[in-house]
Amino acid sequence: MQSGVRIQRQMTPPHQSRCLVSSAAPATLLLLLVTGAGAGPPPLVGVSPQDEAYFVPQVIACRDGSGSFPRSRLNDEYCDCADGTDEPGTSACPEGKFYCRNMGDTPRIVSSSFVNDKICDCCDGSDEYGSGTHCPHTCRSLNNISEVDNGGSELSVAYLNDHNVLTSKHTLDIEDLIHKLKGLRMAVVIELGLAVCILVFCFARRSTRTRRRQYILKR
């Protein structure tokens, strides 16, 4: 009887075991979420919108034809393709290219070696998503200017017209300056020519006088 009592005391009641499992489940789920969140960049970081369809299949071919890789290895910080097809959003491949979307401005393609190097190369800061560097959004465009000033397309047209007028004015000023410099150069050449002629004339006249004196002295 005593051994039976000991066994009964040592056994955990079923409802208590279920409570322990249920209390451990949220902690396990939270740990999995945190681990997954720090696993790496989103799959399509550094990919242009035109190329997004290329990365949809589960098995993706390297663009240089050197092989293929499963989609799970996209942007996994390991270079599978020599041309960097599998790492558009990391610096793992030396030949990789990173696409800056630069929303509202001109898109830009930079070397993958610039990704997460603590230097903001994209005006939207997208190349420093994992470096901890705060990149201010410096993208600018005529559309943004017109939206801020509530001028619509008229402001953009006016801005372009003013810019064209200033450009043409500067062009005319430069051309006028070039013409003036050419005229000044011609004047300098003419003055130099006249000075040389005067010097030659003076030298010839002096030589003539010297000869006359010598002739007179001989007589």
C-alpha positions as CSV (number, residue, x, y, z in Angstrom):
1,M,0.0,0.0,0.0
2,Q,2.8,2.5,0.9
3,S,4.5,2.0,-2.5
4,G,1.2,2.6,-4.3
5,V,0.8,5.8,-2.3
6,R,4.2,7.0,-3.3
7,I,3.6,6.4,-7.0
8,Q,0.3,8.2,-6.8
9,R,1.9,11.2,-5.1
10,Q,4.7,11.4,-7.7
11,M,2.5,11.2,-10.7
12,T,1.4,14.6,-12.1
13,P,-2.3,15.1,-12.5
14,P,-3.5,15.2,-16.1
15,H,-5.1,18.6,-15.9
16,Q,-1.9,20.1,-14.4
17,S,0.2,18.6,-17.3
18,R,-2.2,20.1,-19.8
19,C,-1.8,23.5,-18.1
20,L,2.0,23.3,-18.4
21,V,1.8,22.5,-22.1
22,S,-0.7,25.2,-22.8
23,S,1.4,27.8,-20.9
24,A,4.5,26.8,-22.7
25,A,2.9,27.0,-26.2
26,P,2.7,30.9,-26.4
27,A,6.3,31.2,-25.3
28,T,7.5,28.7,-28.0
29,L,5.4,30.5,-30.6
30,L,6.9,33.9,-29.6
31,L,10.4,32.5,-29.8
32,L,9.7,31.2,-33.3
33,L,8.4,34.5,-34.4
34,V,11.4,36.4,-33.0
35,T,13.8,33.9,-34.6
36,G,12.0,34.3,-37.9
37,A,11.9,38.1,-37.7
38,G,15.7,38.2,-37.4
39,A,16.4,35.6,-40.1
40,G,17.2,38.1,-42.8
41,P,15.8,40.6,-45.3
42,P,12.4,40.2,-47.0
43,P,12.7,38.0,-50.1
44,L,12.4,40.7,-52.7
45,V,14.6,43.5,-51.3
46,G,16.8,45.0,-54.0
47,V,14.6,43.7,-56.9
48,S,13.1,46.0,-59.5
49,P,9.3,45.8,-60.0
50,Q,10.0,44.6,-63.6
51,D,12.0,41.6,-62.3
52,E,9.7,40.5,-59.5
53,A,8.0,37.9,-61.7
54,Y,11.4,36.3,-62.3
55,F,11.6,35.3,-58.6
56,V,8.1,33.9,-58.3
57,P,9.0,30.2,-59.1
58,Q,10.1,27.8,-56.3
59,V,13.3,27.0,-58.3
60,I,15.0,30.1,-59.9
61,A,17.7,30.0,-62.5
62,C,20.8,32.0,-62.3
63,R,20.7,34.7,-65.0
64,D,24.2,33.8,-66.2
65,G,23.1,30.2,-66.7
66,S,25.6,28.8,-64.1
67,G,22.9,26.9,-62.2
68,S,19.7,27.4,-60.1
69,F,18.6,27.7,-56.5
70,P,15.4,27.2,-54.5
71,R,13.4,30.3,-53.7
72,S,14.1,29.7,-50.0
73,R,17.8,30.7,-50.6
74,L,16.9,34.1,-52.0
75,N,18.7,36.8,-50.0
76,D,20.0,34.2,-47.5
77,E,23.4,35.9,-47.2
78,Y,25.1,33.1,-49.2
79,C,26.1,33.4,-52.8
80,D,24.8,30.6,-55.0
81,C,25.1,32.3,-58.4
82,A,28.3,33.9,-59.6
83,D,26.4,36.9,-61.0
84,G,24.5,37.5,-57.7
85,T,21.1,36.6,-59.0
86,D,20.2,35.0,-55.7
87,E,21.4,37.9,-53.5
88,P,19.9,41.1,-54.9
89,G,19.3,42.4,-51.4
90,T,22.5,41.4,-49.6
91,S,26.2,42.0,-50.0
92,A,27.1,38.3,-50.2
93,C,27.9,38.3,-54.0
94,P,30.6,40.6,-55.3
95,E,28.9,40.9,-58.7
96,G,25.4,41.5,-57.2
97,K,23.3,44.6,-58.0
98,F,20.9,46.3,-55.6
99,Y,17.9,48.2,-57.0
100,C,17.0,51.4,-55.2
101,R,13.3,52.1,-55.7
102,N,13.6,55.8,-54.6
103,M,9.9,56.4,-54.5
104,G,9.1,59.8,-56.1
105,D,12.5,60.1,-57.6
106,T,14.7,58.3,-60.2
107,P,15.4,54.6,-59.4
108,R,19.0,53.7,-59.1
109,I,21.1,50.5,-59.3
110,V,24.1,50.3,-57.0
111,S,26.7,47.5,-56.2
112,S,25.6,45.0,-53.6
113,S,28.8,45.8,-51.7
114,F,27.0,49.1,-50.7
115,V,24.2,47.2,-48.9
116,N,24.2,47.6,-45.1
117,D,27.7,49.3,-45.1
118,K,26.4,52.1,-42.9
119,I,26.5,54.6,-45.8
120,C,23.2,55.8,-47.3
121,D,23.5,55.3,-51.1
122,C,19.8,55.3,-52.0
123,C,17.9,58.5,-51.4
124,D,15.1,56.4,-49.7
125,G,17.6,54.6,-47.5
126,S,16.5,51.2,-48.6
127,D,20.1,50.0,-48.9
128,E,20.6,50.3,-45.2
129,Y,17.6,48.2,-44.0
130,G,19.7,46.0,-41.6
131,S,22.7,48.1,-40.6
132,G,20.9,50.2,-38.0
133,T,21.9,53.4,-39.8
134,H,19.1,56.0,-40.0
135,C,18.9,57.3,-43.5
136,P,16.8,60.4,-44.1
137,H,14.5,60.3,-47.0
138,T,16.1,62.8,-49.5
139,C,14.2,61.8,-52.7
140,R,13.0,64.9,-54.5
141,S,11.1,65.4,-57.8
142,L,9.0,68.0,-59.6
143,N,5.9,66.1,-58.7
144,N,6.7,66.4,-55.0
145,I,7.3,70.1,-55.3
146,S,4.0,70.7,-57.1
147,E,2.1,68.6,-54.5
148,V,3.7,70.6,-51.6
149,D,2.9,74.0,-53.1
150,N,-0.5,73.0,-54.4
151,G,0.5,74.3,-57.8
152,G,-0.4,71.1,-59.8
153,S,1.1,70.7,-63.2
154,E,1.2,74.5,-63.8
155,L,4.0,74.8,-61.2
156,S,6.0,72.1,-62.8
157,V,5.5,73.7,-66.3
158,A,6.4,77.1,-64.9
159,Y,9.5,75.7,-63.1
160,L,10.6,74.0,-66.3
161,N,10.0,77.2,-68.4
162,D,12.0,79.3,-65.9
163,H,14.7,76.7,-65.9
164,N,14.8,76.7,-69.7
165,V,14.9,80.5,-69.9
166,L,17.8,80.7,-67.4
167,T,19.6,78.0,-69.3
168,S,19.2,79.7,-72.6
169,K,20.2,83.0,-71.0
170,H,23.4,81.5,-69.6
171,T,24.1,79.9,-73.0
172,L,23.8,83.3,-74.7
173,D,26.0,85.0,-72.1
174,I,28.6,82.3,-72.6
175,E,28.5,82.7,-76.4
176,D,28.8,86.4,-76.1
177,L,31.8,86.0,-73.8
178,I,33.4,83.7,-76.3
179,H,32.9,86.2,-79.1
180,K,34.3,89.0,-77.0
181,L,37.3,86.9,-76.1
182,K,37.9,86.1,-79.8
183,G,37.7,89.8,-80.6
184,L,40.1,90.6,-77.8
185,R,42.5,88.0,-79.1
186,M,42.4,89.5,-82.6
187,A,43.0,93.0,-81.2
188,V,46.0,91.7,-79.2
189,V,47.4,90.0,-82.3
190,I,46.9,93.2,-84.3
191,E,48.6,95.3,-81.7
192,L,51.5,92.9,-81.4
193,G,51.9,93.0,-85.2
194,L,51.9,96.7,-85.2
195,A,54.5,96.8,-82.4
196,V,56.7,94.4,-84.4
197,C,56.4,96.5,-87.5
198,I,57.3,99.7,-85.6
199,L,60.3,98.0,-84.1
200,V,61.5,96.7,-87.5
201,F,60.9,100.2,-89.1
202,C,62.9,101.9,-86.3
203,F,65.7,99.4,-86.5
204,A,65.9,99.7,-90.3
205,R,65.9,103.5,-90.1
206,R,68.6,103.5,-87.5
207,S,70.7,101.1,-89.7
208,T,70.2,103.4,-92.6
209,R,71.4,106.5,-90.6
210,T,74.4,104.5,-89.4
211,R,75.4,103.6,-92.9
212,R,75.1,107.2,-94.1
213,R,77.3,108.5,-91.3
214,Q,79.9,105.9,-92.1
215,Y,79.8,106.8,-95.8
216,I,80.2,110.5,-95.0
217,L,83.1,109.8,-92.7
218,K,84.9,107.8,-95.3
219,R,84.6,110.7,-97.8
